[in-house]
């Protein structure tokens, strides 16, 4: 793709800069899956199990997302408390700082939304076959979680690399461990 100005890395960087793009991904993937289910007549992933199993999926989803949310808040604290030249740049350098803040907020807000949707689904899914399609709402929320999980890994990696490099700048030679 040389010379076109579009490549996988550039596309990935554009996606990272726009957390709202995750919603488009969710709509497209969910739409394609819904169309496939309607066209093929096959049952969908969360529609096939009975009500009790769907409720377990919903509560497990809410629990996992709540746990991830606690890690996110811990990571944000680490990000805010870290010092050093690179971390200062990450937090203050115009578009980069704004991009990091948008991503942190998008991840934290998604964890709250996904947990809420999963818990709401436990109250709304009242029949054995779910004719109202509550499981589609949960599938969409979980797809958002998948997209935001990648953002979370990317942010963790960036913060860890920056803090490690800042730490390395402070000591000219590695400290010897004494036994």
C-alpha positions in Angstrom: 0.0 0.0 0.0 3.0 2.2 -0.5 2.1 5.7 -1.8 -1.7 5.5 -1.1 -1.4 7.2 2.3 -3.5 4.4 3.7 -2.1 1.4 5.4 -2.8 -0.8 8.4 -0.7 1.2 10.8 -2.2 4.5 9.7 -5.7 3.1 9.8 -5.0 1.7 13.3 -3.7 5.1 14.5 -6.8 6.9 13.1 -9.0 4.4 14.9 -7.0 4.9 18.2 -7.6 8.7 17.9 -11.3 8.2 17.7 -13.0 6.2 20.4 -16.4 6.9 18.9 -15.4 4.7 15.9 -16.0 1.7 18.2 -19.7 2.4 17.9 -19.5 2.1 14.1 -17.7 -1.2 14.5 -20.4 -2.5 16.9 -23.2 -1.4 14.5 -21.5 -3.0 11.5 -20.6 -6.3 13.2 -24.0 -6.6 14.9 -25.8 -5.7 11.7 -23.9 -8.2 9.7 -24.6 -10.9 12.3 -28.3 -10.0 12.5 -28.6 -10.1 8.7 -26.8 -13.5 8.6 -29.2 -14.9 11.2 -32.3 -13.6 9.4 -31.0 -14.7 6.0 -29.7 -18.1 6.9 -32.5 -18.9 9.4 -30.0 -20.2 11.9 -30.1 -19.4 15.5 -27.8 -16.7 16.9 -25.1 -17.1 19.6 -27.1 -15.8 22.6 -30.5 -16.6 21.3 -30.0 -20.4 21.2 -29.4 -21.0 24.9 -32.4 -21.1 27.3 -33.3 -18.3 29.6 -31.3 -19.6 32.6 -28.1 -19.9 30.5 -28.7 -16.4 29.0 -29.1 -15.0 32.5 -25.8 -16.6 33.5 -24.1 -15.0 30.5 -25.5 -11.6 31.4 -24.5 -11.8 35.1 -21.0 -13.2 34.1 -20.6 -10.4 31.6 -21.5 -7.7 34.2 -19.1 -9.3 36.7 -16.2 -9.5 34.3 -16.7 -5.9 33.1 -17.0 -4.6 36.7 -13.6 -6.3 37.5 -12.1 -4.8 34.4 -13.5 -1.4 35.4 -11.6 -1.6 38.7 -8.4 -2.3 36.8 -9.1 0.6 34.6 -9.5 3.0 37.5 -6.2 1.6 39.0 -4.5 2.2 35.6 -5.8 5.7 35.4 -4.4 6.4 38.9 -1.1 5.0 37.8 -1.2 7.2 34.7 -2.0 10.3 36.7 0.6 9.6 39.4 3.5 8.8 37.1 6.2 11.4 36.7 9.0 11.9 34.2 9.5 13.6 30.9 7.6 11.1 28.7 4.7 10.8 31.1 4.5 14.6 31.2 4.5 14.6 27.4 1.7 12.0 27.3 -0.4 14.2 29.7 0.3 17.6 28.2 1.2 17.4 24.5 -1.8 18.8 22.8 -3.5 16.2 20.5 -1.6 13.3 22.1 -2.8 14.2 25.6 -6.3 14.8 24.4 -6.3 11.4 22.6 -5.2 9.7 25.8 -7.9 11.4 27.9 -10.6 10.5 25.4 -9.5 6.9 25.3 -9.4 6.6 29.1 -12.8 8.1 29.5 -14.2 6.0 26.7 -13.0 2.8 28.3 -14.2 3.7 31.8 -17.6 4.8 30.5 -17.9 1.7 28.4 -17.3 -0.5 31.4 -20.2 1.2 33.2 -22.5 1.0 30.2 -21.7 -2.7 29.5 -22.3 -3.7 33.1 -25.5 -1.7 33.2 -26.8 -3.3 29.9 -26.0 -6.8 31.2 -27.7 -6.2 34.5 -30.7 -4.6 32.7 -30.9 -7.6 30.5 -31.4 -9.9 33.5 -34.6 -8.0 34.3 -35.9 -7.6 30.8 -35.2 -11.2 29.5 -38.3 -12.9 31.0 -39.2 -15.6 28.5 -37.6 -18.8 27.4 -37.1 -17.7 23.8 -36.5 -13.9 24.3 -38.8 -12.7 21.6 -37.9 -9.0 22.5 -34.3 -9.5 21.4 -32.7 -8.5 24.7 -29.8 -10.8 23.9 -29.0 -8.6 20.9 -28.6 -5.6 23.2 -26.1 -7.7 25.3 -24.3 -8.9 22.2 -23.8 -5.3 21.1 -22.6 -4.3 24.5 -20.1 -7.1 24.6 -18.9 -6.2 21.1 -18.2 -2.7 22.4 -16.3 -4.3 25.3 -14.1 -6.2 22.8 -13.3 -3.0 20.9 -12.6 -1.1 24.1 -10.4 -3.9 25.4 -8.0 -3.4 22.6 -7.9 0.3 23.5 -7.2 -0.6 27.1 -4.3 -2.9 26.2 -2.8 -0.2 23.9 -3.1 2.5 26.7 -1.6 0.1 29.3 1.3 -0.6 26.9 1.9 3.1 26.2 1.9 4.0 29.9 4.1 1.1 31.0 6.7 1.8 28.2 6.7 5.6 29.1 7.1 5.0 32.8 9.8 2.3 32.2 11.8 4.6 29.9 11.4 7.5 32.4 12.7 5.3 35.2 15.6 4.2 33.1 16.5 7.8 32.4 16.9 8.4 36.2 19.6 5.8 36.8 22.6 5.7 34.4 23.3 2.0 35.2 21.1 -0.8 36.3 21.1 -1.5 40.1 22.6 -4.7 41.2 20.4 -7.0 43.3 22.0 -8.0 46.5 21.4 -11.4 47.8 
